[in-house]
Amino acid sequence: MLNRRRMIRAMFGREVRWRELLFWTLLLGAFQSLESAEYRRQVMGIAETAAFLFVAISSASKLDGLGLEFTSWNRIGFRAAAASVAAGIAAGGAVVIVALRCHQPLGTESRWNHVILAVILGPVVEELVFRGYLMTAALRLAQRFSMTGQNWPAVIAVALIFMFAHRARSGTTGTQLFCMAATGTVYGFIRLRQHSTVAAVLAHGCYNLALYLSFWIGVSN
């Protein structure tokens, strides 16, 4: 029994990081289930998504292990949440207008499992990577080498990486890449202002929701 406890502590430190383990397990499991072509797994993905949201919300400001200590998954207040939602919807509306003017498709899909991925899980994964890990690294580099002490170069740099990461998608146009860079910049400044990746996830998810709403009501394609 003592040897087993020592093994667990050796793997996860003094405490078993149950919150972090649940966070990663439910997030990755829900993502894989919803991406599956099997209907049963997709339905299971809904339950996994609901469980992940419960863990993610209740664990805000409590994830300090298994690498999540670098993601700034911090709790935000009602005003910060409302501001993030408003910023995401406004950014989505602006991109819809640009797409209509330039006759560009938004790339939305009508399948319900893809909607959940785009509005909930996708923003979580992308913001953990870009406004979480990469932003933390970029901010530390900026603080170390910048003479002015300003953080905006880190925001721009991560937004450009965000843009180029989406360039691999087939059929991506220059206008779409510009919009990705612009929205990535918005998410970055929200992350800085609110000191939380949760705020960036809210803005990103509401941005994608705005695109889907415009598609559903027939404004865009």
TAMO-V330595 format. One record per residue. N is the residue number from 0. PSI is psi in whole degrees, 0 to 359 (* if undefined). OMEGA is omega in radians with two decimals (* if undefined). NEAR is the number of other C-alpha atoms within 12 Angstrom. Layout:
BEGIN
N;PSI;OMEGA;NEAR + N;PSI;OMEGA;NEAR
END
This chain:
BEGIN
0;317;3.13;7 + 1;322;3.12;8 + 2;322;3.12;9 + 3;317;3.11;10 + 4;321;3.12;15 + 5;322;3.11;15 + 6;317;3.14;15 + 7;316;3.13;17 + 8;325;3.11;15 + 9;326;-3.13;14 + 10;319;-2.98;15 + 11;8;3.13;20 + 12;197;-3.10;16 + 13;329;3.13;13 + 14;144;3.02;19 + 15;123;-3.04;20 + 16;73;-3.07;26 + 17;320;3.13;21 + 18;314;-3.12;28 + 19;319;3.11;30 + 20;315;3.11;25 + 21;319;3.14;26 + 22;305;-3.10;38 + 23;316;-3.08;31 + 24;313;-3.13;23 + 25;322;3.14;30 + 26;308;-3.11;35 + 27;322;3.12;23 + 28;316;3.12;27 + 29;320;-3.13;36 + 30;313;-3.14;35 + 31;320;-3.13;26 + 32;316;-3.12;29 + 33;334;3.09;34 + 34;348;-3.10;28 + 35;152;3.08;19 + 36;349;-3.13;15 + 37;131;-3.09;14 + 38;321;-3.12;16 + 39;318;3.13;15 + 40;326;3.09;21 + 41;317;3.11;27 + 42;320;3.08;23 + 43;327;3.12;23 + 44;331;3.09;33 + 45;314;3.12;31 + 46;319;3.13;22 + 47;323;3.10;31 + 48;317;3.11;36 + 49;318;3.12;23 + 50;320;3.12;22 + 51;316;3.14;30 + 52;320;3.10;24 + 53;312;-3.13;18 + 54;317;-3.09;26 + 55;317;-3.12;34 + 56;316;-3.12;24 + 57;342;-3.10;21 + 58;3;3.13;29 + 59;133;-3.10;27 + 60;10;-3.12;25 + 61;356;-3.10;23 + 62;103;-3.08;28 + 63;28;3.12;25 + 64;175;3.13;26 + 65;33;3.10;23 + 66;343;-3.10;21 + 67;349;3.09;28 + 68;346;3.14;23 + 69;3;-3.04;28 + 70;352;-3.13;37 + 71;45;3.10;37 + 72;75;-3.01;39 + 73;151;3.13;32 + 74;143;3.08;25 + 75;157;-3.14;29 + 76;178;-3.10;16 + 77;317;-3.13;13 + 78;318;3.11;13 + 79;319;3.11;26 + 80;315;3.13;28 + 81;319;3.12;20 + 82;321;3.13;24 + 83;317;3.10;36 + 84;314;-3.13;30 + 85;319;3.13;26 + 86;319;3.12;33 + 87;317;3.13;36 + 88;319;3.12;30 + 89;318;3.11;24 + 90;320;3.10;32 + 91;317;3.10;34 + 92;320;3.12;29 + 93;319;-3.14;21 + 94;323;3.08;34 + 95;317;3.12;35 + 96;315;3.11;24 + 97;317;-3.14;22 + 98;320;3.12;28 + 99;317;-3.13;22 + 100;323;-3.09;14 + 101;3;-3.14;17 + 102;47;-3.12;17 + 103;139;3.05;23 + 104;153;-3.14;26 + 105;347;3.11;36 + 106;20;3.12;24 + 107;153;3.10;26 + 108;152;-3.04;24 + 109;348;-3.10;18 + 110;133;-3.00;17 + 111;325;-3.14;20 + 112;327;3.10;31 + 113;331;3.07;29 + 114;315;3.12;31 + 115;319;3.11;34 + 116;317;-3.06;34 + 117;326;-3.03;32 + 118;331;-3.05;32 + 119;293;-2.98;37 + 120;319;3.12;40 + 121;309;3.09;32 + 122;324;3.12;35 + 123;310;-3.11;39 + 124;312;-3.08;29 + 125;319;-3.12;36 + 126;328;3.03;40 + 127;319;-3.12;37 + 128;306;-2.97;30 + 129;305;-3.14;40 + 130;356;3.06;49 + 131;272;-3.06;37 + 132;308;-3.08;26 + 133;322;3.12;31 + 134;319;3.10;44 + 135;314;3.12;34 + 136;317;-3.11;23 + 137;320;3.13;30 + 138;321;3.12;31 + 139;321;3.08;20 + 140;319;3.14;21 + 141;318;3.14;24 + 142;331;-3.10;19 + 143;321;-3.01;15 + 144;345;-3.10;15 + 145;135;3.11;16 + 146;335;-3.07;11 + 147;340;-3.11;11 + 148;13;-3.14;15 + 149;153;-3.06;19 + 150;353;-3.07;29 + 151;328;3.08;26 + 152;325;3.11;25 + 153;321;3.12;33 + 154;314;-3.13;37 + 155;317;-3.11;30 + 156;315;-3.14;28 + 157;323;3.10;39 + 158;322;3.11;35 + 159;320;3.07;29 + 160;320;3.07;28 + 161;317;3.13;33 + 162;311;-3.10;29 + 163;332;3.09;23 + 164;329;3.12;20 + 165;352;-3.13;23 + 166;337;-3.11;21 + 167;340;3.13;13 + 168;134;-3.13;13 + 169;139;3.09;10 + 170;6;3.13;15 + 171;128;-3.09;21 + 172;168;3.10;23 + 173;322;3.11;17 + 174;318;3.12;25 + 175;320;3.11;29 + 176;320;3.11;28 + 177;317;3.13;23 + 178;323;3.11;34 + 179;319;3.10;34 + 180;319;-3.13;29 + 181;314;-3.14;30 + 182;325;3.07;40 + 183;324;3.08;40 + 184;319;3.10;37 + 185;312;3.13;39 + 186;322;-3.13;46 + 187;316;3.13;49 + 188;327;3.05;31 + 189;316;3.10;36 + 190;320;3.13;46 + 191;314;-3.06;30 + 192;319;-3.07;22 + 193;354;-3.14;30 + 194;38;-3.07;27 + 195;134;3.02;37 + 196;337;3.09;46 + 197;319;3.13;44 + 198;319;3.11;46 + 199;323;3.10;51 + 200;317;3.10;47 + 201;314;3.14;39 + 202;316;-3.12;43 + 203;315;3.14;46 + 204;320;3.13;38 + 205;329;3.03;37 + 206;309;3.12;39 + 207;323;3.11;40 + 208;320;3.11;35 + 209;322;3.10;34 + 210;317;3.13;39 + 211;321;3.11;34 + 212;319;3.12;25 + 213;327;3.11;29 + 214;317;-3.09;25 + 215;325;-3.12;19 + 216;2;3.04;11 + 217;12;3.13;12 + 218;321;-3.09;20 + 219;176;3.10;28 + 220;*;*;22
END
